[in-house]
Amino acid sequence: MDQQIPGQFSVLVVDDHELVRSGMRLLLESIDRVHTIAEASCGEDALRLTARTSFDLILMDVDLPGMGGLEATLELRARHPETQVIIISALLNPPLVRKFLKAGVSGYLTKGSSGFEMEKAIEAVVGGQSYFSSAVSHSISSSVAPEHQNDPFAILSGREREIVNQILEGERNIEIGASLGISEKTVSTYRKRAFEKLGLKNSTELVRLAVKHGL
């Protein structure tokens, strides 16, 4: 696996337990499309590694020594917006899940998830979709839905909401990218993630939702 071919992707595993990292590595090595696997034991190490190497996917623990998983995710997403992040944690605190959603993660699994589900989540996220385990989805629906009856857009990250606002102003992806200083592909990624969070299929549904809630 010295030369990457189309369809393959690289992964960084961030967890402070060597046993957990070893288990994830074994799983990743069984996935044919995984090209490169790197490991970090803390958020600071993850930032140092991503400064030197570009990763397509990061599997991030929440409870890390030093810089926590949330802080590391926020920093990584700011520096590398095209890199996808899946949270894999034993913690399932609803407010914390919401914070990671706003940070722009593409998936969240509990450490009790099966290897099959983890592989399914990885393939989905690398394919541009989102994936949340059933336990996480229940946590989101029970804690987020009531709060967002008046503002469903509050579930979006800052960048996602910024892009949604510009879509509502009639701007195209290429124009949004130019105004924000990011690529058209990155705009498309944010746009797709925002639509998935809001349960929308197209811009027409977005406009209807915005009108309904007075955005």
C-alpha positions in Angstrom: 0.0 0.0 0.0 2.8 2.4 -0.8 1.0 4.2 -3.7 -2.6 5.4 -3.2 -5.1 4.5 -5.9 -8.5 6.2 -6.5 -11.1 5.3 -3.9 -8.6 4.6 -1.1 -8.4 6.9 1.9 -6.2 7.6 4.9 -7.2 7.4 8.6 -5.9 8.9 11.8 -6.9 7.1 15.1 -6.9 9.4 18.1 -7.3 7.6 21.5 -5.2 7.5 24.6 -5.5 3.8 25.1 -3.1 1.7 23.2 -5.4 -1.4 23.3 -8.2 0.6 21.7 -6.0 2.0 19.0 -4.7 -1.5 18.3 -8.3 -2.8 17.9 -9.2 0.0 15.6 -6.1 -0.6 13.5 -7.0 -4.3 13.1 -10.4 -3.3 11.9 -9.1 -0.7 9.5 -6.5 -3.1 8.1 -9.4 -5.4 7.1 -10.9 -2.6 5.0 -9.4 -2.8 1.5 -9.8 0.9 0.7 -7.8 2.1 3.7 -4.5 3.3 2.4 -2.7 4.7 5.4 -3.3 4.3 9.2 -1.7 6.6 11.8 -2.2 6.9 15.5 -2.2 9.7 18.1 -2.6 9.4 21.8 -3.8 12.9 22.5 -5.2 16.0 20.7 -1.9 17.7 20.6 -0.3 14.8 18.8 -3.2 14.7 16.3 -2.6 18.4 15.5 1.1 17.8 15.0 0.4 14.8 12.7 -2.2 16.6 10.6 0.1 19.6 10.2 2.5 17.2 8.3 0.2 14.7 6.7 -3.3 15.1 5.2 -5.9 12.6 6.4 -9.3 11.8 4.8 -10.8 10.6 8.1 -10.1 11.0 11.8 -11.5 8.6 14.4 -11.6 10.7 17.6 -12.1 9.8 21.2 -13.7 12.3 23.5 -11.9 11.9 26.8 -8.2 12.6 26.0 -5.4 13.8 28.2 -4.5 17.5 27.8 -6.5 18.9 24.9 -9.9 17.1 25.0 -11.6 15.5 22.0 -14.0 18.5 21.5 -11.2 21.1 21.5 -9.1 19.0 19.2 -12.0 18.4 16.8 -12.8 22.2 16.7 -9.2 22.9 15.9 -8.8 20.1 13.3 -12.1 21.1 11.6 -10.9 24.7 11.4 -7.5 23.8 9.9 -8.7 21.0 7.7 -12.4 21.4 6.8 -12.3 18.7 4.2 -11.2 16.1 6.7 -14.1 14.0 8.1 -14.3 13.2 11.8 -16.1 10.4 13.5 -16.4 10.4 17.3 -16.0 7.1 19.0 -16.6 7.3 22.7 -18.0 5.6 25.7 -19.5 9.0 26.7 -23.1 9.6 25.5 -24.0 12.9 27.2 -26.7 14.7 25.1 -25.3 18.3 25.5 -21.8 16.9 24.5 -23.2 15.2 21.4 -24.8 18.5 20.4 -21.5 20.3 20.8 -19.8 17.8 18.5 -22.6 18.2 16.0 -22.0 21.9 16.0 -18.3 21.3 15.6 -19.1 19.6 12.3 -18.4 15.9 12.9 -19.8 13.5 10.4 -20.4 10.6 12.7 -20.7 9.5 16.3 -20.5 5.9 17.6 -20.3 4.5 21.1 -17.4 2.2 21.9 -20.0 -0.6 22.4 -20.7 -0.5 18.6 -19.8 -3.6 16.6 -17.0 -3.8 14.2 -19.6 -4.2 11.4 -21.3 -1.0 12.4 -18.0 0.9 12.7 -17.0 -0.2 9.2 -20.4 0.8 7.9 -20.0 4.2 9.5 -16.5 4.7 8.0 -17.7 3.8 4.5 -20.7 6.1 4.8 -18.7 9.1 6.1 -15.9 8.7 3.5 -18.7 8.5 0.9 -19.9 12.0 2.0 -22.7 10.9 4.2 -23.3 11.2 8.0 -23.6 8.2 10.4 -24.8 8.1 14.0 -25.4 5.0 16.0 -28.9 4.3 17.1 -28.0 5.2 20.7 -26.6 8.5 19.6 -29.5 9.2 17.3 -31.9 8.7 20.2 -29.8 11.1 22.3 -29.9 13.7 19.5 -33.7 13.4 19.0 -34.5 13.5 22.7 -32.4 16.4 23.6 -32.1 18.5 20.4 -35.6 18.3 18.8 -37.5 20.1 21.5 -35.0 23.0 21.7 -35.1 23.5 17.9 -38.8 23.8 17.4 -38.3 27.6 17.0 -34.9 27.4 15.3 -34.1 24.1 13.6 -31.0 25.8 12.1 -29.4 26.0 15.6 -28.2 22.4 15.1 -25.8 23.6 12.4 -22.2 24.5 12.9 -21.1 28.1 12.5 -19.7 27.5 9.0 -22.7 25.4 7.9 -25.1 28.1 9.0 -23.0 30.7 7.2 -23.2 28.8 4.0 -26.9 28.1 4.4 -27.5 31.8 4.8 -25.6 32.5 1.5 -27.5 29.8 -0.3 -30.7 31.5 0.8 -29.3 34.8 -0.7 -29.2 33.0 -4.0 -25.4 32.5 -4.2 -23.9 29.5 -6.0 -21.2 27.2 -4.5 -18.4 28.9 -6.5 -19.5 32.3 -5.3 -19.8 31.2 -1.7 -16.4 29.6 -1.8 -14.8 32.8 -3.2 -16.4 35.0 -0.5 -15.3 32.6 2.3 -11.9 31.8 0.9 -12.6 28.0 0.6 -12.9 25.7 -2.4 -16.1 25.0 -4.2 -15.7 21.3 -3.1 -15.5 22.3 0.5 -18.7 24.4 0.2 -20.4 21.4 -1.4 -19.3 19.3 1.6 -20.7 21.7 4.1 -23.9 22.2 2.1 -24.5 18.4 2.0 -23.9 18.0 5.7 -26.2 20.9 6.6 -29.0 19.5 4.4 -28.6 16.1 6.0 -28.8 17.6 9.5 -31.9 19.5 8.5 -33.5 16.6 6.7 -33.7 18.5 3.4 -33.3 17.2 -0.2 -32.8 20.5 -2.1 -32.7 24.3 -2.0 -36.4 24.6 -2.5 -37.1 22.7 0.8 -34.4 24.9 2.5 -36.2 28.1 1.4 -39.6 26.7 2.7 -38.0 25.9 6.0 -36.4 29.3 6.3 -39.6 31.1 5.5 -41.5 28.9 8.0 -39.1 29.9 10.8 -38.6 33.5 9.7 -34.9 33.2 8.8 
